[in-house]
Amino acid sequence: MASTSQIVDALLARLRSALPSLNVEHCAAPADYRLEHPQGALLLSYRGSQFALPRDVAGVCQLRTLQLELTLLLRRPGAQVNDTEALDAARRACLGFSAPDCRPACLSSETFLGFSDGIARYAISLAADTLQVAEAAPGHEPVLTAVTKEEQS
């Protein structure tokens, strides 16, 4: 199973290709981010996960919904990309994107956070489902006991 950082890195790569005019990076605390890029930035934050009840009797597999958030910081005036173009590109890059070992991402919400110091701020929330699978203890792996040539329908 892909780790959380592998999933975040895959989405970052996708966003960088979709929004090359912005600085795209992982940032746990967007409110503390100091914008230095002349056009703006797109910050990806991991916000936690929700877990469904275990899928099997042994409790070794659960559906995990990763909660992610994009924060767009867009400079005005003189920006090469306007707000709606940047938001459209970010949404297109995320919706349906399948990070490693994840189902296609879905969008949850989009919010205008405000405008100050010449910077417009927006947030886009999204979610992606994956499975959380327990690691087997060494020596407890299933053992192949028989092989047949029969096909089962």
N, C-alpha and C positions, 0 to 999 in steps of 0.2 A: 504494500500500500504506500502511496505517496505521502510524504510528510507534509505538514502545514507549510513549511518554508518552500518546498518544491511546488506546491499549488500556488502560493503567492508569487513565486518567481516566474512561473509560467504566465500568470495573468499580467505581471509587470511587463514581460517581453511583448505580450500581445498589445498592451496599452502604449508602449513605446513606439511600436510600429504604426499604430493608429493615430497617434498625436505627436509627431516628430518635432513640432515647434514648441512643445512644452517640456519642462523638466519633469520626468516621471520617476517616482521613487516610493519605496516603502517607508511609511512614517507612522509610528504608533500614536503620536500626539500631534495631530495637524494644527491644533490651536497654538502650539508653541513653535511652529515652523517659521523660519525667517526666509521670506521669499527674496531671492537675489536674481533670479532669471528674468531677463527683460520682457518676456511674454507672459510667463506664468508657470504654474506647476500643477501636476495631478498627483495627489498623494493617495496611496493605497494603504488602508488600515485593516488589520484583522480584528474583529470585534467579538470573537468568541464563537461558540457552537451550541447547537441544540441537539439533543440525542433522543431518538425514539426508544421505545422498549426493545429489549433484545429480540432478534428474529428467530432464535433457536432455543431449545430447552437448556442447552449448556451455557447460554449467555455469553457466547464468544463473538457475536457479530451484532452490531447495532448500526442503524442509519444515523449518520451525522450530517447535520446541516450547518455548513460554515457560513457565518455572517461576516460580510466584508463591506467596507465603505470606501468610496472614492470621494476625495475632497478636491475640488477644482478651485484654484486661486488664479484669477485672470486679471491681468493689468489693463488699465484704461488710462488715458487714451493712447492711440498709436499702436495698439496691439494688432498683430498680423492675423490673428484668429479671433472671431467674435464669440460671445458667450454661447449662443445657440449652436454654432458650428462645433465648438468644443464639446458641448453636452451631447449633441447628436453623435459625434465620433466616439465618445466614451461609451455611450449606451450601445452603439452598434458593435463595438469591440467586446463588450461583456455579454450581451444577450446571446445565449446559445453557445458560448465558448465552453468547451470541455477541457478543463485542466486535467492533469494526470490523475487517473482513477476517480474522476468525478463525473456526475451527470452534467448536462448543459446548464450553465448558470442562468438564473432568472433575476429580473430586476424587482426590487421591493418598493422603493420610493425615491423621490427626487425633491430636494428642498433648496430654496434660495436662502442662504445664511446671512446675507447682508452685504453692504458695500461700505468700505472705509479705506482711507489712505490710498485711493485710486485703485483698489483691488476689489473685484467682485468675488464672492465666495459661494460655492454650491456644494451640496452633498448628494451623492447617489448611493443608495443602499442596494446590495445584491446578495444573493444566496446561492450556494452550490452544495448539492448532496453528494456524499461519499459514504463508504462503509468504514466503520471502525472495527477492526478485527483484532481479537486477542492474539498475542504471540504464544505459540506452543512452547511449553517447557522442553528443553533438550531431553531426548530420550522418550518422549511421549508422542512422537509422530505416528500416524497410522502406518501399519505394516501391510504391504501387499502380500496376500496369502495365496491367491489363485489367479490364473490367467486363462481365459477361454477365448475361442474364436467366434463365439456367438454374438450376433448383433441383437440388441434389444430395441423393440419398437415402442 
